[in-house]
Every structure is written in C-alpha cells, then in structure tokens.
Amino acid sequence: MTIRDGEVTTFAVQYETLIDDHWYPVVRYDNAHRRGHRDSLNARGETITKDWLPDHLNHRDALTIAQTDLRNNWERYRATFLVRFG
C-alpha cells in the first residue's frame, strides 16, 4: 500500500492458502489498473476472473471493501479454489 498526502494511491491485498506445504494465491484485490478490482486466481497465480469494484470508490474505500470481503469470505474462496485445484 502506498499513501501520499494522507490518501491511498496503490494497494494490493491477497488471500493465500496452504496446501501440502505450498502457499497458493487464491484471491487478490488491487488497483493496478487505476480502479479497484478482485482477481480470482488459479494454482499458478493466473487470473481466472476479474470483478471490478464500482468506479465511484476512492482507493481507500476500495481497500476497506477488499479487507472486509477477504476477512468475511476467505472460507468460501478457499472452497471454490479447492474445487478448481482438483
């Protein structure tokens, strides 16, 4: 996360899960494309789906949504990932 003049300018928040002594990225939120979004990832860390957050959100609000979503829904994201993982 980068903060400039009290404002969040960049952020990335990622949920990873441990399977057989290996960490796998599952879901990542960031604003790499100048707008907050969520990437669902495969076992190689490649994006499967990209879901955009509303464009009216500033980066601080997008970061808060990302943190809250991952905290509240990590079990669901893990279960979905495990189905894809095989």
C-alpha positions as CSV (number, residue, x, y, z in Angstrom):
1,M,0.0,0.0,0.0
2,T,1.2,3.5,-0.8
3,I,-0.1,6.6,0.9
4,R,0.6,10.0,-0.4
5,D,-0.6,13.2,1.3
6,G,-2.9,11.0,3.5
7,E,-4.6,9.3,0.5
8,V,-4.2,5.7,-0.5
9,T,-2.7,5.7,-4.0
10,T,-1.9,2.0,-4.6
11,F,-2.9,-1.2,-2.7
12,A,-2.9,-4.9,-3.0
13,V,-4.5,-7.4,-0.6
14,Q,-4.2,-11.1,-1.3
15,Y,-5.6,-14.2,0.4
16,E,-3.4,-17.3,0.1
17,T,-3.9,-20.9,1.3
18,L,-1.5,-23.6,2.4
19,I,-1.9,-26.9,0.6
20,D,0.7,-29.7,1.1
21,D,3.4,-27.3,2.4
22,H,2.9,-24.9,-0.5
23,W,1.2,-21.4,-0.4
24,Y,-1.2,-20.7,-3.3
25,P,-2.7,-17.3,-4.1
26,V,-6.5,-17.6,-4.2
27,V,-7.9,-14.1,-4.4
28,R,-6.2,-10.7,-4.9
29,Y,-7.6,-7.2,-4.7
30,D,-5.6,-4.3,-6.1
31,N,-5.9,-1.1,-8.1
32,A,-3.2,-2.0,-10.7
33,H,-5.5,-0.7,-13.5
34,R,-6.2,2.5,-11.7
35,R,-9.5,1.1,-10.3
36,G,-10.1,-1.4,-7.5
37,H,-10.9,-4.9,-8.6
38,R,-10.8,-8.6,-7.4
39,D,-8.9,-11.3,-9.3
40,S,-9.8,-14.9,-8.7
41,L,-6.6,-16.9,-9.3
42,N,-5.7,-20.4,-10.3
43,A,-2.9,-22.6,-8.7
44,R,-0.3,-20.9,-11.0
45,G,-1.4,-17.5,-9.8
46,E,-3.0,-16.6,-13.1
47,T,-6.3,-14.6,-13.2
48,I,-9.4,-16.6,-13.9
49,T,-11.9,-13.8,-13.4
50,K,-11.7,-10.1,-12.8
51,D,-14.5,-8.3,-10.9
52,W,-14.4,-4.6,-10.9
53,L,-15.4,-2.5,-7.9
54,P,-17.7,0.4,-8.5
55,D,-15.8,3.2,-10.2
56,H,-17.0,5.9,-7.8
57,L,-15.0,4.4,-5.0
58,N,-11.7,6.0,-4.0
59,H,-8.8,3.8,-3.3
60,R,-9.1,3.9,0.5
61,D,-12.8,2.7,0.3
62,A,-11.8,0.0,-2.2
63,L,-9.1,-1.2,0.2
64,T,-11.6,-1.3,3.1
65,I,-14.0,-3.3,1.0
66,A,-11.2,-5.7,0.0
67,Q,-10.1,-6.3,3.5
68,T,-13.6,-6.8,4.8
69,D,-14.5,-9.2,2.0
70,L,-11.4,-11.4,2.4
71,R,-11.9,-11.4,6.2
72,N,-15.5,-12.4,5.9
73,N,-15.4,-14.8,2.9
74,W,-12.0,-16.5,2.9
75,E,-13.6,-19.9,3.6
76,R,-15.8,-19.6,0.5
77,Y,-12.9,-18.5,-1.6
78,R,-10.8,-21.4,-0.3
79,A,-13.6,-24.0,-1.0
80,T,-14.0,-22.7,-4.6
81,F,-10.2,-22.7,-5.1
82,L,-10.0,-26.3,-3.9
83,V,-12.7,-27.4,-6.4
84,R,-10.6,-25.8,-9.2
85,F,-7.4,-27.2,-7.7
86,G,-8.7,-30.7,-8.0
